[in-house]
Amino acid sequence: MEQIDLLIDARWVIPVNPAGQVLEQHSVAVRDGRILAVLPTAKAHATYLPAEHASLPGHALIPGLVNLHTHAAMALMRGLADDMALMQWLQNRIWPAEARHVSPQFVYDGTLLACAEMLRGGVTCFNDMYFYPADAARAALDIGMRAALGLIVIDFPTVYAADADDYVAKGLALRDALGEQQLLTFCMAPHAPYTVSDKTFSRLITLAEELDLPVHMHVHETQDEIGQSVAQHGVRPLERLRRLGLLGPNLIAVHAIDLTEEELSLLVQNGSSVAHCPSSNLKLANGFAPVTRMLAQGLNVGLGTDGSASNNRLDLFQEMRQAALLAKAVSGDAGSLPAHKALAMATLDGARALRLDHAIGSIEHGKFADLTAVEFSAPEMLPCYDPISHLVYAAGRENVSHVWVAGRLLIENRELTNRPKNELENIAFLWQNRLSMETKA
């Protein structure tokens, strides 16, 4: 028998690719952190001798979820400022709080808390955009999670950097220092069209092309953003980005709520991706992204949670369900976003946007063993006629029982394997005391 590191037996293995496939009584064999084989359980037991064996007789095994857009450290601002419009929320509450409190320790602690939440909800990879990305990287590595780190750039000073050149220099230094880390990748992350100048965009385009990095940014999030662009530049934000040369297969357009048919066609023609954040869009009353039209035209769309300050949950199970239900309601077509597509948006399509679909996002030979097990034995999960439908419409993050990243078990029986619970509680209470004054502003 062939020796391997890990064998996982499951009631169902749902590989995501091919779309809609469900493999009953199958196993996943893992060696050196990668998937060696997906095969019937009886054959797996006759073929492999695993150092570790996980038996999941009432579970679905799926690829680890990919959170395509978040601000992880803002977990420390969960519930700090709710029920406000975006610009009021940013200008009156979030930006002042950040100016007073954001630091390397804030980012490390907040990202660690966010990673724990995401892992417990089956997320194995997140695409981050925040200050002090080196400290976010340290937190992700310490907990063992995969991260795409945004090298954030804004055209005004913050506690993190003095100007655009300073942001860029710090980001590139981080990429040079950590570029060989298996769990880390990088994106250029200009915050948004209304916070970045043409001059800075031009420089970032050159860098993204030279370094072959995705460009991760907020685009067409609100009517106010579009109005500002028309007033200042004479055109809507996407047209401005087109003229600057930013549209292309490396662009991850976050939110993309207000799109004309011509703008949608531009994204499709340029092979760009969208990070759809349905819960955040709803909570900030920003509107409904035209997801049905995006998918019908072949645009790649992944799912993001946004940050905890504008969503309150880093929960991709909620985003899958929300995305599917909203698409149906807005389009008037109950079949517009089927369950198997919602699952793909939360896994393979998010990986594709990050240019990681060769490595994660589906359960296939040679990919990293980033895997999530969802238990189907609870009363709210019974009976089950279609496990993919259940994952989107019935399951919640509370049903996630086990999570592996590159074959390493990080969640076992719903608990983190490498961090004591009281450590995270102490971090949260410490920062809650420091930020409590913000709730009275």
C-alpha positions as CSV (number, residue, x, y, z in Angstrom):
1,M,0.0,0.0,0.0
2,E,1.1,3.5,-0.8
3,Q,2.0,5.8,2.2
4,I,0.3,9.2,2.3
5,D,-0.1,11.9,4.8
6,L,-3.8,12.2,5.0
7,L,-6.9,10.3,3.9
8,I,-10.4,12.0,4.3
9,D,-13.5,9.8,3.8
10,A,-16.8,11.6,3.3
11,R,-20.4,10.9,2.6
12,W,-20.1,13.3,-0.3
13,V,-17.2,14.9,-2.1
14,I,-18.2,18.0,-4.1
15,P,-15.3,18.9,-6.2
16,V,-16.9,22.0,-7.8
17,N,-15.2,21.2,-11.1
18,P,-17.0,19.6,-13.0
19,A,-19.9,21.9,-12.1
20,G,-22.6,20.2,-10.1
21,Q,-20.8,16.9,-9.6
22,V,-21.5,15.0,-6.4
23,L,-19.3,12.0,-5.6
24,E,-20.9,9.7,-3.0
25,Q,-18.8,7.6,-0.6
26,H,-15.5,9.1,-1.9
27,S,-12.2,9.9,-0.3
28,V,-9.5,12.5,-0.9
29,A,-5.9,11.4,-0.5
30,V,-3.3,14.0,0.4
31,R,0.5,14.1,0.3
32,D,2.8,17.0,0.9
33,G,-0.1,19.3,1.3
34,R,-1.6,18.6,-2.1
35,I,-4.4,16.4,-3.4
36,L,-3.0,13.2,-4.7
37,A,-6.3,11.5,-5.7
38,V,-10.1,11.6,-5.4
39,L,-11.5,8.1,-5.5
40,P,-14.2,5.8,-4.1
41,T,-13.6,5.1,-0.4
42,A,-13.4,1.4,-0.7
43,K,-10.7,1.7,-3.3
44,A,-8.9,4.4,-1.2
45,H,-8.7,2.0,1.7
46,A,-7.2,-0.7,-0.5
47,T,-4.7,1.7,-2.0
48,Y,-3.3,4.0,0.6
49,L,-1.8,3.8,4.1
50,P,-2.4,7.3,5.7
51,A,-0.5,8.8,8.6
52,E,-3.7,10.5,9.5
53,H,-7.3,9.4,8.7
54,A,-10.5,11.5,9.0
55,S,-13.8,9.7,8.7
56,L,-16.7,12.0,7.9
57,P,-19.7,9.7,7.3
58,G,-22.4,12.4,7.5
59,H,-20.5,15.2,5.8
60,A,-20.0,17.0,2.5
61,L,-16.3,17.7,1.7
62,I,-16.0,20.9,-0.4
63,P,-13.1,23.1,-1.5
64,G,-12.1,25.7,1.1
65,L,-14.1,28.9,0.5
66,V,-12.4,32.0,-1.0
67,N,-13.4,35.4,0.5
68,L,-12.6,37.6,-2.5
69,H,-12.9,40.9,-0.7
70,T,-12.4,41.9,3.0
71,H,-10.7,44.3,5.3
72,A,-9.7,41.7,7.9
73,A,-8.4,43.9,10.7
74,M,-11.7,45.7,10.8
75,A,-13.0,42.7,12.8
76,L,-12.1,44.9,15.8
77,M,-14.7,47.5,14.5
78,R,-17.6,45.0,14.3
79,G,-20.7,47.0,15.2
80,L,-18.8,50.2,15.9
81,A,-20.9,52.2,13.4
82,D,-24.1,50.8,12.0
83,D,-27.1,51.9,10.1
84,M,-25.4,54.7,8.2
85,A,-24.8,55.5,4.5
86,L,-21.3,54.7,3.2
87,M,-19.7,58.2,3.0
88,Q,-21.2,59.3,6.3
89,W,-20.0,56.0,7.8
90,L,-16.5,56.5,6.4
91,Q,-16.0,60.2,7.0
92,N,-17.7,60.5,10.4
93,R,-16.9,57.2,12.1
94,I,-14.5,54.8,10.4
95,W,-11.8,57.2,9.2
96,P,-11.6,59.1,12.5
97,A,-11.5,55.8,14.5
98,E,-8.7,54.5,12.2
99,A,-6.7,57.7,12.6
100,R,-6.8,57.3,16.4
101,H,-6.3,53.5,16.7
102,V,-4.9,51.7,13.7
103,S,-1.4,50.5,14.3
104,P,0.7,47.4,13.5
105,Q,-0.7,45.7,16.7
106,F,-4.2,46.7,15.8
107,V,-3.9,45.1,12.4
108,Y,-2.2,41.9,13.7
109,D,-4.8,41.4,16.4
110,G,-7.8,42.2,14.2
111,T,-6.6,40.0,11.4
112,L,-5.9,37.1,13.8
113,L,-9.5,37.5,15.1
114,A,-10.9,37.6,11.5
115,C,-8.8,34.6,10.4
116,A,-10.3,32.6,13.3
117,E,-13.8,33.6,12.4
118,M,-13.3,32.8,8.7
119,L,-11.7,29.5,9.3
120,R,-14.5,28.5,11.6
121,G,-16.8,29.3,8.7
122,G,-14.9,27.2,6.2
123,V,-13.0,30.1,4.5
124,T,-9.4,29.0,3.7
125,C,-8.3,32.0,1.6
126,F,-9.0,35.7,1.9
127,N,-8.2,38.7,-0.3
128,D,-7.4,41.6,2.0
129,M,-7.2,45.3,1.7
130,Y,-6.0,47.3,4.7
131,F,-3.1,49.2,6.3
132,Y,0.0,47.5,7.6
133,P,-0.3,44.5,5.3
134,A,2.9,43.0,6.8
135,D,1.1,42.6,10.1
136,A,-1.9,41.0,8.4
137,A,0.6,38.6,6.7
138,R,2.1,37.8,10.1
139,A,-1.3,37.0,11.5
140,A,-2.4,34.8,8.6
141,L,0.9,32.9,8.7
142,D,0.7,32.4,12.5
143,I,-2.8,30.9,12.2
144,G,-1.9,29.0,9.0
145,M,-4.4,30.6,6.6
146,R,-4.0,31.4,3.0
147,A,-4.1,35.2,2.1
148,A,-3.9,37.4,-0.9
149,L,-2.5,40.6,0.6
150,G,-3.5,44.0,-0.9
151,L,-0.6,46.4,-1.3
152,I,-2.9,49.4,-0.4
153,V,-2.4,52.8,-2.0
154,I,-4.3,56.0,-1.3
155,D,-3.4,59.5,-2.3
156,F,-3.6,61.0,1.2
157,P,-1.6,60.5,4.3
158,T,-2.6,58.0,7.1
159,V,-0.9,56.6,10.1
160,Y,0.5,53.9,7.8
161,A,2.0,56.0,5.0
162,A,2.7,59.6,4.1
163,D,1.9,59.7,0.4
164,A,1.3,57.5,-2.6
165,D,5.1,56.8,-3.1
166,D,5.3,55.7,0.5
167,Y,2.4,53.3,0.2
168,V,3.9,51.8,-2.9
169,A,7.4,51.5,-1.4
170,K,6.1,49.8,1.7
171,G,4.0,47.4,-0.4
172,L,6.8,46.4,-2.7
173,A,9.2,45.9,0.2
174,L,6.6,43.5,1.8
175,R,6.3,41.5,-1.5
176,D,10.0,41.2,-1.8
177,A,10.3,40.0,1.8
178,L,7.5,37.5,1.8
179,G,7.2,36.6,-1.9
180,E,8.4,33.0,-1.3
181,Q,5.8,32.2,1.4
182,Q,3.5,29.4,0.0
183,L,0.4,30.7,1.8
184,L,0.8,34.3,0.6
185,T,0.1,36.1,-2.7
186,F,-0.2,39.8,-3.4
187,C,-2.4,42.3,-5.2
188,M,-2.0,45.9,-6.0
189,A,-4.8,47.6,-4.0
190,P,-5.6,51.1,-4.9
191,H,-8.5,51.9,-2.6
192,A,-11.0,53.4,-5.0
193,P,-11.2,55.9,-7.9
194,Y,-12.2,58.7,-5.5
195,T,-9.0,58.3,-3.4
196,V,-6.4,57.7,-6.1
197,S,-5.1,60.2,-8.7
198,D,-4.5,59.6,-12.4
199,K,-0.8,59.9,-11.8
200,T,-0.8,57.2,-9.1
201,F,-3.0,54.9,-11.2
202,S,-0.6,55.2,-14.1
203,R,2.3,54.1,-11.9
204,L,0.3,51.2,-10.5
205,I,-0.6,50.0,-13.9
206,T,3.0,49.7,-14.8
207,L,3.9,47.9,-11.6
208,A,1.0,45.5,-11.9
209,E,2.1,44.6,-15.4
210,E,5.7,44.2,-14.5
211,L,5.0,42.1,-11.4
212,D,2.0,40.3,-12.9
213,L,-0.3,41.2,-10.0
214,P,-4.0,41.5,-9.8
215,V,-5.4,44.9,-9.1
216,H,-8.0,44.9,-6.3
217,M,-10.1,48.0,-5.9
218,H,-13.6,49.4,-5.0
219,V,-15.4,50.4,-8.2
220,H,-18.9,51.7,-8.7
221,E,-19.9,51.1,-5.1
222,T,-22.3,54.1,-4.8
223,Q,-24.1,56.8,-6.7
224,D,-22.1,59.4,-4.8
225,E,-18.8,57.9,-6.1
226,I,-20.1,58.1,-9.7
227,G,-21.3,61.6,-9.2
228,Q,-18.0,62.7,-7.8
229,S,-16.2,61.2,-10.8
230,V,-18.4,62.9,-13.3
231,A,-18.0,66.3,-11.5
232,Q,-14.2,66.0,-11.2
233,H,-13.2,64.0,-14.3
234,G,-16.1,64.4,-16.7
235,V,-16.7,60.7,-16.9
236,R,-18.0,57.8,-14.8
237,P,-15.3,55.9,-12.9
238,L,-15.1,52.9,-15.2
239,E,-14.6,55.1,-18.2
240,R,-11.9,56.9,-16.4
241,L,-10.2,53.6,-15.5
242,R,-10.6,52.5,-19.2
243,R,-8.8,55.6,-20.4
244,L,-6.0,55.0,-18.0
245,G,-5.6,51.4,-19.1
246,L,-6.7,49.8,-15.9
247,L,-9.3,47.5,-17.4
248,G,-8.0,44.0,-18.0
249,P,-7.9,40.4,-16.8
250,N,-6.0,41.5,-13.7
251,L,-8.8,43.8,-12.4
252,I,-10.9,42.7,-9.5
253,A,-13.7,45.3,-9.4
254,V,-15.2,45.2,-5.9
255,H,-19.0,45.8,-5.6
256,A,-19.7,47.0,-9.2
257,I,-23.2,47.8,-8.3
258,D,-24.2,50.6,-10.7
259,L,-23.3,49.4,-14.2
260,T,-24.7,50.4,-17.6
261,E,-24.9,47.8,-20.3
262,E,-21.8,49.4,-21.9
263,E,-19.8,49.3,-18.7
264,L,-20.8,45.6,-18.1
265,S,-19.7,44.8,-21.6
266,L,-16.4,46.6,-21.0
267,L,-15.7,44.4,-18.0
268,V,-16.6,41.3,-20.0
269,Q,-14.5,42.2,-23.0
270,N,-11.5,43.0,-20.9
271,G,-11.7,39.7,-18.9
272,S,-12.0,41.5,-15.6
273,S,-13.6,39.9,-12.4
274,V,-16.1,41.2,-9.9
275,A,-16.0,40.7,-6.1
276,H,-19.7,40.6,-5.3
277,C,-20.5,41.6,-1.6
278,P,-24.3,41.2,-1.3
279,S,-24.6,41.6,2.5
280,S,-22.5,44.8,2.6
281,N,-24.3,46.2,-0.3
282,L,-27.6,45.7,1.4
283,K,-26.4,47.0,4.9
284,L,-25.0,50.2,3.4
285,A,-28.1,50.6,1.2
286,N,-25.9,50.8,-1.9
287,G,-28.1,48.8,-4.2
288,F,-28.2,45.5,-6.1
289,A,-25.3,44.5,-8.3
290,P,-26.6,43.1,-11.7
291,V,-25.2,39.7,-11.0
292,T,-27.7,37.8,-13.3
293,R,-26.6,40.0,-16.2
294,M,-22.9,39.6,-15.3
295,L,-23.2,35.8,-15.3
296,A,-25.3,35.7,-18.4
297,Q,-22.5,37.6,-20.3
298,G,-19.7,35.4,-18.9
299,L,-18.2,37.7,-16.4
300,N,-16.2,36.0,-13.6
301,V,-17.9,36.8,-10.3
302,G,-16.6,35.8,-6.9
303,L,-18.0,36.4,-3.4
304,G,-16.7,38.7,-0.7
305,T,-17.9,39.6,2.8
306,D,-16.3,43.1,2.9
307,G,-15.1,44.1,6.4
308,S,-16.8,43.4,9.7
309,A,-17.6,47.1,10.1
310,S,-19.8,47.1,7.1
311,N,-21.2,43.6,7.2
312,N,-20.6,42.3,10.8
313,R,-20.1,38.7,9.6
314,L,-17.2,37.2,7.7
315,D,-19.5,34.5,6.6
316,L,-19.4,33.1,3.1
317,F,-22.3,30.7,3.7
318,Q,-24.5,33.7,4.3
319,E,-23.1,35.4,1.1
320,M,-23.8,32.4,-1.0
321,R,-27.4,32.3,0.1
322,Q,-27.8,36.0,-0.1
323,A,-26.3,36.2,-3.6
324,A,-28.5,33.4,-4.9
325,L,-31.7,34.8,-3.4
326,L,-31.0,38.4,-4.5
327,A,-30.2,37.4,-8.0
328,K,-33.6,35.6,-8.3
329,A,-35.6,38.4,-6.8
330,V,-33.9,41.2,-8.8
331,S,-34.1,39.3,-12.1
332,G,-37.5,37.7,-11.6
333,D,-36.0,34.4,-12.6
334,A,-35.8,31.7,-10.0
335,G,-33.2,29.8,-12.0
336,S,-30.9,32.8,-12.6
337,L,-28.2,31.8,-10.0
338,P,-28.5,28.1,-9.2
339,A,-26.9,26.6,-6.1
340,H,-24.0,25.0,-7.9
341,K,-23.0,28.4,-9.3
342,A,-23.3,30.1,-6.0
343,L,-20.9,27.4,-4.6
344,A,-18.5,28.0,-7.5
345,M,-18.6,31.8,-6.9
346,A,-17.5,31.1,-3.3
347,T,-14.7,28.8,-4.3
348,L,-13.3,28.4,-7.9
349,D,-14.5,31.7,-9.3
350,G,-12.9,33.6,-6.4
351,A,-9.7,31.7,-6.9
352,R,-9.8,32.5,-10.6
353,A,-10.1,36.2,-9.9
354,L,-6.9,35.9,-7.8
355,R,-5.2,33.9,-10.4
356,L,-5.0,31.0,-8.0
357,D,-7.4,28.6,-9.8
358,H,-4.5,26.4,-10.7
359,A,-3.8,25.9,-7.0
360,I,-7.1,26.1,-5.1
361,G,-10.8,26.4,-5.5
362,S,-11.7,22.9,-6.5
363,I,-10.9,19.3,-5.3
364,E,-8.6,18.1,-8.1
365,H,-5.4,16.2,-8.4
366,G,-2.4,18.4,-7.8
367,K,-4.2,21.3,-6.1
368,F,-3.5,22.3,-2.5
369,A,-5.6,20.4,0.0
370,D,-7.6,23.4,1.1
371,L,-10.7,21.6,2.2
372,T,-13.9,22.3,4.3
373,A,-16.1,19.6,5.8
374,V,-19.8,20.5,6.4
375,E,-21.8,18.2,8.7
376,F,-25.3,17.2,7.6
377,S,-26.5,15.4,10.7
378,A,-28.2,18.3,12.5
379,P,-32.0,18.4,12.5
380,E,-32.0,21.6,10.4
381,M,-30.0,19.8,7.7
382,L,-32.4,16.8,7.4
383,P,-33.6,15.4,5.1
384,C,-31.1,15.9,2.3
385,Y,-32.1,15.3,-1.3
386,D,-29.4,17.5,-2.9
387,P,-26.2,18.2,-0.9
388,I,-25.2,21.2,-3.2
389,S,-28.6,22.8,-2.6
390,H,-28.3,22.2,1.1
391,L,-24.8,23.9,1.2
392,V,-26.3,27.1,-0.3
393,Y,-29.9,27.2,1.1
394,A,-29.8,25.3,4.4
395,A,-26.3,25.1,5.8
396,G,-24.6,27.8,7.8
397,R,-21.1,28.3,9.1
398,E,-22.1,26.6,12.3
399,N,-22.3,23.3,10.3
400,V,-18.6,23.5,9.4
401,S,-16.8,20.8,11.4
402,H,-13.3,20.5,9.9
403,V,-11.0,22.7,7.8
404,W,-7.7,22.0,6.3
405,V,-5.2,24.4,4.6
406,A,-2.5,22.7,2.5
407,G,-3.4,19.5,4.3
408,R,-2.9,20.9,7.8
409,L,-5.9,20.5,10.1
410,L,-6.9,24.0,11.4
411,I,-10.5,23.3,12.5
412,E,-11.4,20.1,14.2
413,N,-14.9,19.5,15.6
414,R,-15.6,23.2,15.1
415,E,-12.7,24.4,17.2
416,L,-9.3,25.9,16.2
417,T,-6.5,23.5,16.6
418,N,-3.7,26.0,17.2
419,R,-5.1,28.9,19.1
420,P,-6.6,28.9,22.6
421,K,-10.1,30.4,22.7
422,N,-9.4,32.8,25.6
423,E,-6.5,34.4,23.6
424,L,-8.9,35.7,21.0
425,E,-11.4,36.7,23.6
426,N,-8.7,38.7,25.5
427,I,-7.7,40.4,22.2
428,A,-11.3,41.4,21.4
429,F,-12.0,42.7,25.0
430,L,-8.7,44.7,25.0
431,W,-9.6,46.6,21.8
432,Q,-13.2,46.9,22.7
433,N,-12.2,48.9,25.7
434,R,-9.9,51.1,23.6
435,L,-12.5,51.8,20.9
436,S,-15.5,52.1,23.1
437,M,-15.4,55.8,23.0
438,E,-16.1,55.7,19.3
439,T,-19.6,54.4,20.0
440,K,-20.4,57.6,21.8
441,A,-19.2,59.9,19.1
